[in-house]
Amino acid sequence: MEEIAKNITLYISHALEIISATIIAAALLKLVVNYFRSFIQTRNGLSAVDARVKFGSAVAVSLELLLGADVLATAVAPSWDDLGKLAAIAVLRTALNYFLERELKHSESPA
């Protein structure tokens, strides 16, 4: 039964990693398209700040998904080594997400 639970959580973890990579890839593609479109169209184009905010939001969502994937990957019978790695990853990703959200709020607020 433990093996089944471990396999299910690993599959879900891998699915979250794939979804996270897909979100970043789609946001990057949209950023590049809008960047080049801004050269062609001067009106109705996405400003650099808007593009940065949208891409940053996608990265923030991806960081949260990746943290969830890491938690799931170590959920079933983790070793102390696995827990230590998870703690380090959680701290780093949470700090990255905090500062990214702070930067996005600063970019969205009127100057």
FENVEN-V695134 format. One record per residue. N is the residue number from 1. RES is the residue in three letters. PSI is psi in radians with two decimals (none if undefined). OMEGA is omega in radians with two decimals (none if undefined). Layout:
BEGIN
n res psi omega
N RES PSI OMEGA
N RES PSI OMEGA
END
This chain:
BEGIN
n res psi omega
1 MET -0.68 3.12
2 GLU -0.65 3.13
3 GLU -0.68 3.11
4 ILE -0.79 3.12
5 ALA -0.72 3.13
6 LYS -0.75 3.13
7 ASN -0.74 -3.14
8 ILE -0.80 -3.13
9 THR -0.62 3.09
10 LEU -0.70 3.09
11 TYR -0.74 3.11
12 ILE -0.71 3.11
13 SER -0.79 3.11
14 HIS -0.66 3.11
15 ALA -0.72 3.10
16 LEU -0.68 3.10
17 GLU -0.71 3.11
18 ILE -0.75 3.11
19 ILE -0.74 3.13
20 SER -0.79 3.12
21 ALA -0.64 3.12
22 THR -0.71 3.11
23 ILE -0.80 3.14
24 ILE -0.73 3.14
25 ALA -0.76 3.13
26 ALA -0.73 3.13
27 ALA -0.67 3.11
28 LEU -0.75 3.10
29 LEU -0.78 3.12
30 LYS -0.69 3.11
31 LEU -0.79 -3.13
32 VAL -0.77 3.13
33 VAL -0.81 3.14
34 ASN -0.58 3.11
35 TYR -0.84 3.13
36 PHE -0.55 3.09
37 ARG -0.54 3.14
38 SER -0.46 3.06
39 PHE -0.61 -3.11
40 ILE -0.81 -3.12
41 GLN 2.21 3.08
42 THR -0.49 3.10
43 ARG 2.68 3.09
44 ASN 0.25 3.09
45 GLY 2.83 3.11
46 LEU 2.27 3.11
47 SER 2.88 -3.13
48 ALA -0.67 3.14
49 VAL -0.75 3.11
50 ASP -0.75 3.13
51 ALA -0.72 3.12
52 ARG -0.72 -3.14
53 VAL -0.77 3.13
54 LYS -0.75 3.12
55 PHE -0.73 3.11
56 GLY -0.65 3.10
57 SER -0.70 3.11
58 ALA -0.69 3.11
59 VAL -0.69 3.12
60 ALA -0.76 3.10
61 VAL -0.73 3.13
62 SER -0.70 3.10
63 LEU -0.71 3.11
64 GLU -0.72 3.10
65 LEU -0.71 3.14
66 LEU -0.63 3.08
67 LEU -0.74 3.07
68 GLY -0.67 3.11
69 ALA -0.70 3.12
70 ASP -0.67 3.10
71 VAL -0.78 3.12
72 LEU -0.67 -3.10
73 ALA -0.47 -3.14
74 THR 0.21 -3.04
75 ALA -0.60 -3.04
76 VAL 1.99 3.08
77 ALA 1.07 3.14
78 PRO 2.65 3.03
79 SER 2.99 3.11
80 TRP -0.59 3.09
81 ASP -0.76 3.10
82 ASP -0.71 3.14
83 LEU -0.66 3.10
84 GLY -0.77 3.09
85 LYS -0.74 3.12
86 LEU -0.73 3.13
87 ALA -0.77 3.13
88 ALA -0.78 3.13
89 ILE -0.74 -3.13
90 ALA -0.75 3.13
91 VAL -0.81 -3.13
92 LEU -0.82 -3.11
93 ARG -0.64 3.10
94 THR -0.72 3.09
95 ALA -0.77 3.09
96 LEU -0.78 -3.13
97 ASN -0.70 3.12
98 TYR -0.88 -3.11
99 PHE -0.58 3.08
100 LEU -0.79 3.11
101 GLU -0.69 3.11
102 ARG -0.76 3.12
103 GLU -0.68 3.13
104 LEU -0.71 3.09
105 LYS -0.67 3.11
106 HIS -0.67 -3.14
107 SER -0.59 -3.11
108 GLU -0.48 -3.08
109 SER 2.50 -3.13
110 PRO 2.49 -3.09
111 ALA none none
END
